[in-house]
Amino acid sequence: MRNYIAKLYKHLEDEDEKRKAARHQTATTRLIIKLLETQLIELFLSLPEAELRRPWLMQELVSHLDGRHQTDSSPQKIVEALRRVTEAEAR
């Protein structure tokens, strides 16, 4: 009976370690995804002056985004992020 209980404790410890490793992995992947505002700022800082002055289509902006913003981006979220960035620069 003690052997059986010891095996159960060992199994619980292994499951706990797996759960902790999974939490750590999701936490590190969350840090890799950049905020939409950060991505837009980096995009516009990397462009030459002539590119900044021309009108941009929403599809062009989305093509430069990474992560979930590229696959699941709505124009409204991008416009809101652009407004936040320009308001911060105006202050």
Backbone hydrogen bonds, N-H to C=O, Kabsch-Sander energy under -0.5 kcal/mol:
donor,donor_aa,acceptor,acceptor_aa,energy
5,I,1,M,-2.1
6,A,2,R,-2.5
7,K,3,N,-2.1
8,L,4,Y,-2.0
9,Y,5,I,-2.4
10,K,6,A,-2.3
11,H,7,K,-2.4
12,L,8,L,-2.5
13,E,9,Y,-2.4
14,D,10,K,-2.3
15,E,11,H,-2.4
16,D,12,L,-2.3
17,E,13,E,-2.2
18,K,14,D,-2.2
19,R,15,E,-2.3
20,K,16,D,-2.3
21,A,17,E,-2.4
22,A,18,K,-2.2
23,R,19,R,-2.2
24,H,20,K,-2.4
25,Q,21,A,-2.2
26,T,22,A,-2.2
27,A,23,R,-2.2
28,T,24,H,-2.1
29,T,25,Q,-2.0
30,R,26,T,-1.7
31,L,27,A,-1.1
32,I,28,T,-1.0
33,I,29,T,-1.1
39,Q,35,L,-2.2
40,L,36,L,-2.3
41,I,37,E,-2.5
42,E,38,T,-2.5
43,L,39,Q,-2.1
44,F,40,L,-2.5
45,L,41,I,-2.2
46,S,42,E,-1.2
47,L,43,L,-0.6
52,L,48,P,-1.5
53,R,49,E,-1.4
54,R,50,A,-0.8
61,L,57,L,-1.6
62,V,58,M,-2.4
63,S,59,Q,-1.9
64,H,60,E,-0.8
64,H,61,L,-0.9
65,L,62,V,-1.2
69,H,66,D,-1.0
70,Q,67,G,-1.2
71,T,67,G,-1.0
72,D,68,R,-2.9
77,K,74,S,-0.5
78,I,74,S,-1.8
79,V,75,P,-2.6
80,E,76,Q,-2.5
81,A,77,K,-2.2
82,L,78,I,-2.5
83,R,79,V,-2.4
84,R,80,E,-2.2
85,V,81,A,-2.3
86,T,82,L,-2.6
87,E,83,R,-2.5
88,A,84,R,-2.0
89,E,85,V,-2.0
90,A,86,T,-1.8
91,R,87,E,-1.0
